[in-house]
Amino acid sequence: MLMSFSEIFTLENKELDNLILCRVEDKISTELAGETVILDLASGVYSGLDEVGTTIWNLLEQPKSFRDVCQGVMVEYAVEEEECRSDLLTFLKDLADNQLITVENGPAA
């Protein structure tokens, strides 16, 4: 049974750290003054990311686990793990809901 993004991007998901996240290939993005603009070619819809969102977007250029993305954000912004995980879940759910990233199960730890 397929899980919804609301079920996937939750702290209760025991497989959360192993999720593999990556940008969807048919999106064009560019960085402007530390922020990113993303164009969905199919729909013509633009999305904008602030500085932190841009950092996460750049981390997702290649497939990465949730754990690795979280570690990258914690190092870059000196944020505590609990806050990082919570905020990252919200942001990634938004990216997934807008079909900007793919989500796959990674290898078992």
C-alpha positions in Angstrom: 0.0 0.0 0.0 1.4 3.4 -1.0 1.9 6.0 1.8 0.9 9.6 1.4 3.5 12.3 1.8 1.8 13.2 5.1 2.5 9.7 6.3 6.0 9.5 4.9 7.2 12.9 6.2 6.6 12.3 9.9 8.9 11.8 12.8 6.9 8.5 13.5 8.1 7.0 10.2 10.7 4.4 11.3 12.3 4.4 7.8 12.6 8.2 7.7 16.4 8.4 7.9 16.8 6.0 5.0 14.4 7.8 2.6 16.3 8.7 -0.6 15.4 12.2 -1.9 16.2 13.7 -5.2 15.1 16.6 -7.4 12.6 15.8 -10.2 14.5 16.0 -13.5 12.1 18.1 -15.6 12.4 21.2 -13.4 14.7 24.1 -14.2 16.2 26.1 -11.4 18.4 29.1 -11.0 19.9 30.8 -8.0 19.5 34.5 -7.7 21.0 36.5 -4.8 21.1 33.4 -2.5 17.6 32.3 -3.3 16.3 29.8 -5.9 13.6 30.0 -8.5 12.3 26.7 -9.9 10.2 26.4 -13.1 8.0 23.3 -13.7 8.2 23.1 -17.5 5.1 21.0 -17.8 2.8 23.3 -15.8 4.6 26.6 -16.2 4.4 27.1 -12.4 7.3 28.9 -10.6 8.4 28.1 -7.0 10.7 30.2 -4.9 13.1 29.1 -2.2 14.8 31.2 0.5 18.4 30.7 1.5 17.8 27.6 3.6 15.5 26.1 1.0 18.2 26.8 -1.6 20.8 25.0 0.6 18.4 22.0 0.7 17.7 22.2 -3.0 21.4 22.1 -3.7 21.9 19.1 -1.4 19.3 17.3 -3.5 21.1 17.7 -6.8 22.2 14.1 -6.3 20.1 11.5 -4.5 20.6 11.8 -0.7 19.1 10.2 2.3 17.0 12.2 4.7 19.7 11.6 7.3 22.4 13.1 5.0 20.3 16.1 4.1 19.6 16.8 7.8 23.3 16.5 8.7 24.1 19.0 5.9 21.6 21.5 7.2 22.7 21.1 10.8 26.4 21.7 9.8 25.5 24.7 7.6 23.2 26.5 10.0 24.3 25.1 13.5 20.7 24.1 14.3 19.8 21.4 16.8 18.8 18.0 15.3 15.3 17.9 16.7 14.4 21.4 15.2 16.2 20.5 11.9 14.3 17.2 11.5 11.0 18.8 12.2 11.5 21.8 9.9 13.1 19.6 7.2 10.1 17.3 7.2 7.7 20.2 6.6 9.8 21.6 3.8 10.3 18.3 2.1 6.6 17.5 2.3 6.0 20.8 0.5 8.5 20.0 -2.2 7.0 16.5 -2.7 3.4 17.9 -2.7 4.6 20.3 -5.5 6.2 17.4 -7.4 9.7 19.0 -7.1 11.4 15.9 -5.5 11.1 12.2 -5.7 11.1 10.0 -2.6 12.2 6.4 -2.5 13.0 3.8 0.3 16.7 3.4 0.8 18.6 0.4 2.0 17.8 -1.0 5.4 20.2 0.2 8.1 
